[in-house]
Amino acid sequence: MDAGVMRSGTRSDTAVPAPTTSARAAGWVLRSVVTADIEVIAELRATVMRADLERLGRYDEHRVRQRLRDSFSPQHTSIITVDSEFAGCVTVRPAEGRQWLEHFYLAPHCQGRGLGSAVLRTVLERTDAQGMTVGLNVLQGSAARRLYERHGFVVEAQDLIDVFMMRPPG
């Protein structure tokens, strides 16, 4: 990925708000990740996932960050900014004949404002244009599951910890 900014699946040299139906989610852009972003993302992951992991008896302060570091894919990860401020991240990488949506985290103060839907719509527009199925996993009981279901994801499999979902190209 180059250092440009993404708006609705295309790269640009200027930050332009992505189209959205929510005025509260306006002003967001995706930018390419840099290596220095990994620790900010690891901290965001620990913050965002803590309640669900604790509820499932799986929270480990070190492991939650290390799992991100171990699977970090800078070439497939974008940083989400709102009004030039860090708001989250999203990774979409090819694997197993589909695109995998991973590490989609929003800072708590950015949740519930339509930003997650706006970013997800943009990601799905790109994968639809490629004719690709998108897979993901979400923790059992996570509120994020409702977001994915609203955007056409269905359960493929599940266990006591994870729900594996997929969405065919739309």
Disulfide bonds with the S-S distance in Angstrom:
none
